[in-house]
């Protein structure tokens, strides 16, 4: 596991023989052929495997710098120098190997082999694995120094499971949303419920004007009947002033009644005219504490600055739609109904009734 983590985290490469790299080389230091390995002190024998029970010594070609024949392989000796403990990028399967090759001349048994024609030397300019790692933010400037042996470094694991994708529609039903705005909002919300929400996802509905109220708890969509249930709970009309903060708080309650609110999405559709306490600023810190994502769809040209700031702070999506453009509103809804944890709909089929 450490071997693979080193690939991923620090960008180091294999120091053993991999495809496309020579298994042997002529060493200018020892003046004889050597197996590609790190460290060079690692003991082993060069053999040709004849069959499952027999192996012979390799033949060496004087005309090719005494390199061994093509079928020759290096077999690691089970008995290694007591001080040898590297390298995890070459022989991680050995019990004695617990460290990486380095540049410390006082520890020659585990020193990096710059001569070996392996992938790491080619791609990292012959730097040792430790030298590459020390240039990362994990260890640069003496970060993460070795801990005392008395410190308990036993790892702990937390098993987590992805929750169902949860959305709450928070729909503005204040007086300013009357007429065409209301009609288009209901049509777009109906389209989302009917065609965009995948089976297994959960959707709740909240309306807000001078106050806010829950129209539907989080309903897991498992059938067409569940979709009909949600359609029947869409708002029935508009009246009053606008309390966006009330709508947000009620939406949070819907999420919490289902379980942990964290990771849920609140999709707010409003014409932005906030003129009633509780305001968006009043609930700002609460939303952040709950770790809920707020997505905002603004009807018309005006964008509520406080709601825009909240949306950005929760890594939500901001969208605007012209009042009289139903198709734009539907597409904006679809864009918002896409969680960062995955697409909430498998496929969208839009039927044109005029055809």
C-alpha positions in Angstrom: 0.0 0.0 0.0 2.9 2.4 0.8 4.4 1.6 -2.6 1.2 2.6 -4.4 0.7 5.7 -2.2 4.2 6.9 -3.0 3.3 6.7 -6.7 0.1 8.7 -6.1 1.2 11.2 -3.5 4.8 12.0 -4.4 5.1 11.1 -8.0 8.0 8.6 -7.7 8.4 5.6 -9.9 9.4 1.9 -9.8 13.1 1.2 -9.1 12.8 -2.5 -10.1 12.7 -3.8 -13.7 9.5 -2.7 -15.5 8.4 -3.1 -19.1 10.7 -1.3 -21.5 13.7 -1.1 -19.1 16.9 -3.2 -19.2 17.1 -5.8 -16.5 20.9 -5.6 -16.4 23.6 -2.9 -17.0 27.4 -2.6 -17.0 28.4 -0.7 -13.9 31.3 1.8 -14.3 31.8 1.7 -10.6 32.2 -2.1 -10.1 33.3 -2.7 -13.7 31.0 -5.7 -14.0 27.4 -6.5 -15.0 24.8 -5.6 -12.4 21.0 -6.3 -12.1 18.8 -3.3 -12.2 17.8 -2.7 -8.6 17.9 -0.2 -5.8 19.9 -0.2 -3.6 22.9 -1.8 -5.3 23.7 -3.6 -2.1 20.7 -5.9 -2.4 21.9 -9.4 -2.8 20.8 -12.0 -5.3 21.8 -14.4 -8.1 21.5 -14.3 -11.9 19.9 -17.4 -13.3 18.0 -18.8 -16.3 15.0 -20.8 -15.3 14.9 -24.0 -17.3 11.8 -25.5 -15.8 9.8 -25.5 -12.6 12.5 -27.5 -10.7 15.7 -26.4 -12.3 17.6 -23.1 -13.0 21.1 -22.7 -14.3 23.8 -19.9 -14.2 23.6 -17.2 -16.8 26.0 -17.0 -19.7 27.7 -13.6 -20.3 28.6 -12.1 -23.6 32.0 -10.5 -23.8 31.1 -8.5 -26.9 28.1 -6.9 -25.0 30.0 -5.5 -22.0 29.7 -8.9 -20.4 25.9 -8.6 -20.0 24.0 -11.8 -19.5 21.9 -13.7 -22.0 18.4 -12.6 -22.8 16.6 -15.1 -20.6 18.7 -14.3 -17.5 16.8 -12.9 -14.5 17.9 -11.6 -11.1 16.6 -13.6 -8.1 16.6 -11.8 -4.7 18.4 -13.6 -1.9 16.3 -14.3 1.2 19.3 -13.4 3.3 20.2 -9.7 3.1 22.6 -7.5 5.1 21.1 -6.8 8.5 21.2 -3.0 7.9 19.4 -3.2 4.5 15.8 -1.9 4.7 15.2 -0.4 1.2 13.7 0.1 -1.3 9.9 0.2 -1.1 9.8 1.3 -4.7 11.6 -2.0 -5.8 11.2 -4.8 -3.3 8.1 -3.8 -1.2 7.2 -7.5 -1.0 10.2 -8.3 1.2 9.6 -8.3 5.0 12.9 -6.5 5.7 12.2 -3.6 3.3 10.4 -0.8 5.1 12.1 2.4 3.7 13.0 4.2 0.6 16.4 4.7 -1.0 18.1 7.9 0.0 21.3 10.0 -0.5 22.9 9.5 3.0 26.5 8.4 2.5 26.7 7.2 6.1 24.1 4.5 5.3 25.6 2.9 2.1 23.5 -0.2 2.2 20.3 1.8 1.6 21.8 4.5 -0.6 20.2 5.3 -4.0 21.6 3.5 -7.0 21.9 6.2 -9.7 23.3 3.8 -12.3 20.3 1.5 -12.6 18.5 2.0 -15.9 15.0 2.0 -14.2 11.9 4.1 -14.7 12.5 6.2 -11.6 16.1 7.3 -12.5 15.0 8.2 -16.1 11.9 10.2 -15.1 13.3 11.8 -11.9 16.8 12.7 -13.2 18.5 10.0 -11.0 17.3 11.6 -7.8 16.7 9.3 -4.9 13.1 8.6 -3.9 13.6 10.4 -0.6 15.1 13.5 -2.3 12.0 13.7 -4.5 9.7 13.3 -1.5 11.6 15.9 0.6 10.8 18.5 -2.1 7.0 18.0 -1.6 4.9 20.1 0.7 4.6 17.1 3.0 8.2 17.3 4.1 9.6 20.6 2.7 11.0 23.0 5.4 11.2 20.2 8.0 7.5 19.5 7.9 6.3 16.2 9.4 9.5 15.3 11.1 9.9 11.6 12.4 7.9 10.9 15.5 9.2 9.3 18.7 8.9 5.6 19.0 6.7 6.1 22.0 4.0 7.8 19.9 1.2 5.5 19.0 0.9 5.6 15.2 -1.7 2.9 14.9 -4.0 4.0 12.0 -7.7 4.4 12.6 -10.3 3.9 9.8 -13.7 5.5 9.4 -16.1 3.6 7.2 -18.5 5.9 5.4 -21.3 5.3 3.0 -22.7 7.7 0.4 -26.1 9.1 1.3 -29.0 9.3 -1.0 -29.0 12.4 -3.1 -31.3 14.9 -1.4 -32.8 18.1 -2.7 -35.3 20.5 -1.3 -37.0 22.9 -3.7 -37.5 26.3 -1.9 -40.0 28.1 -4.1 -40.8 31.9 -3.8 -44.6 32.3 -3.6 -44.6 36.0 -2.6 -46.9 38.5 -4.3 -44.2 39.6 -6.7 -44.0 36.1 -8.1 -47.6 36.2 -9.4 -48.8 35.8 -13.0 -46.4 34.4 -15.6 -43.6 34.0 -13.0 -45.7 31.7 -10.9 -47.0 29.7 -13.9 -43.5 29.2 -15.3 -42.1 28.2 -11.9 -44.7 25.5 -11.4 -44.3 24.2 -14.9 -40.5 24.0 -14.5 -40.8 22.4 -11.1 -43.2 19.8 -12.5 -40.8 19.0 -15.3 -38.0 18.4 -12.8 -40.2 16.1 -10.7 -41.5 14.2 -13.7 -38.5 13.7 -15.8 -35.2 14.6 -14.1 -35.2 13.1 -10.6 -33.9 9.5 -10.8 -35.3 6.6 -8.8 -33.7 6.4 -5.4 -33.2 10.2 -5.1 -35.1 12.2 -2.4 -36.9 15.5 -3.0 -38.7 17.8 -0.6 -40.7 21.0 -1.3 -40.9 24.3 0.7 -42.7 27.5 -0.2 -41.9 30.9 1.3 -43.4 34.4 1.2 -43.9 36.4 4.4 -43.3 33.1 6.2 -42.3 29.6 5.1 -43.9 26.2 5.3 -43.1 22.6 4.3 -45.2 21.3 1.5 -43.6 17.9 1.3 -41.0 16.0 3.5 -38.1 14.5 1.7 -39.8 11.9 -0.5 -37.7 9.0 -1.9 -38.7 8.5 -5.5 -39.3 4.8 -6.1 -42.3 4.9 -8.4 -44.5 7.1 -10.5 -46.9 7.4 -7.5 -44.1 9.1 -5.6 -43.8 11.6 -8.4 -47.5 12.2 -8.4 -47.3 12.7 -4.6 -44.8 15.5 -5.1 -46.6 17.1 -7.9 -49.7 17.4 -5.8 -47.7 19.3 -3.2 -46.5 22.1 -5.3 -47.6 25.6 -4.3 -51.2 26.7 -5.1 -50.7 30.5 -5.4 -48.8 33.6 -4.5 -49.3 36.3 -1.8 -47.4 38.4 0.8 -43.8 39.7 1.1 -40.6 37.8 0.7 -38.6 36.0 3.6 -35.9 34.1 1.9 -34.2 33.3 5.2 -37.4 31.7 6.4 -37.4 29.5 3.3 -33.8 28.4 3.9 -34.4 27.5 7.5 -37.5 25.5 6.7 -35.6 23.7 4.0 -32.8 22.8 6.5 -35.5 21.4 8.8 -36.8 19.2 5.9 -33.2 17.8 5.4 -32.6 17.3 9.2 -36.0 15.4 9.6 -34.6 12.9 7.1 -31.3 12.5 8.9 -28.0 14.4 8.7 -28.5 17.6 6.7 -24.8 17.7 5.6 -24.4 17.2 1.9 -28.0 18.0 1.0 -28.9 20.7 -1.5 -31.4 23.5 -1.2 -32.5 24.9 -4.6 -34.0 28.3 -4.1 -36.1 30.0 -6.9 -36.8 33.6 -6.2 -37.2 37.0 -7.9 -34.6 38.3 -5.3 -36.8 40.9 -3.6 -36.0 40.1 0.0 -38.1 42.4 2.2 -39.0 40.4 5.4 -37.0 39.1 8.3 -35.5 36.5 8.7 -33.0 37.5 6.1 -30.4 35.5 4.2 -27.6 37.1 6.3 -29.4 36.0 9.5 -29.1 32.3 8.4 -25.7 32.5 6.7 -23.6 30.9 9.5 -26.3 28.3 10.2 -26.2 27.0 6.7 -22.4 26.8 6.8 -22.5 24.9 10.1 -25.0 22.4 8.6 -22.7 21.8 5.6 -25.6 22.2 3.2 -25.2 23.4 -0.4 -27.4 26.3 -1.5 -28.1 26.6 -5.2 -29.9 29.7 -6.4 -32.0 30.4 -9.5 -32.9 34.1 -9.9 -36.0 35.0 -11.8 -35.3 38.1 -13.9 -32.2 40.4 -14.1 -31.9 41.3 -10.4 -29.6 39.1 -8.2 -29.8 39.2 -4.5 -26.3 39.9 -3.2 -26.7 38.2 0.1 -28.1 35.0 -1.4 -25.4 35.1 -4.1 -22.7 35.3 -1.4 -24.3 32.3 0.5 -24.4 30.3 -2.7 -20.7 30.9 -3.4 -19.8 30.2 0.2 -21.4 26.7 0.0 -20.0 25.9 -3.4 -23.4 26.1 -4.9 -24.5 27.0 -8.4 -25.9 30.4 -9.4 -28.3 30.7 -12.4 -30.5 33.4 -13.8 -33.5 33.0 -16.1 -35.6 35.6 -18.0 -39.2 35.9 -16.6 -40.9 35.0 -19.9 -38.5 32.2 -21.1 -39.9 28.8 -19.8 -37.3 26.7 -21.7 -34.5 28.7 -20.1 -36.0 28.2 -16.7 -36.3 24.5 -17.2 -32.7 24.2 -18.3 -31.6 26.2 -15.4 -33.5 23.9 -13.1 -31.9 20.9 -14.7 -28.4 22.4 -14.3 -29.1 23.0 -10.6 -30.4 19.5 -10.1 -26.9 18.0 -10.6 -25.2 17.2 -7.4 -21.4 17.3 -7.1 -21.7 13.8 -5.8 -23.1 12.6 -9.1 -25.8 13.2 -11.6 -29.3 12.9 -10.1 -30.9 11.8 -13.3 -29.9 8.9 -15.5 -31.4 10.2 -18.7 -33.6 13.1 -19.5 -36.4 12.6 -22.0 -38.3 15.7 -22.9 -41.6 15.2 -24.7 -43.0 18.0 -26.9 -46.8 17.7 -26.7 -47.2 19.7 -29.9 -45.7 16.9 -32.1 
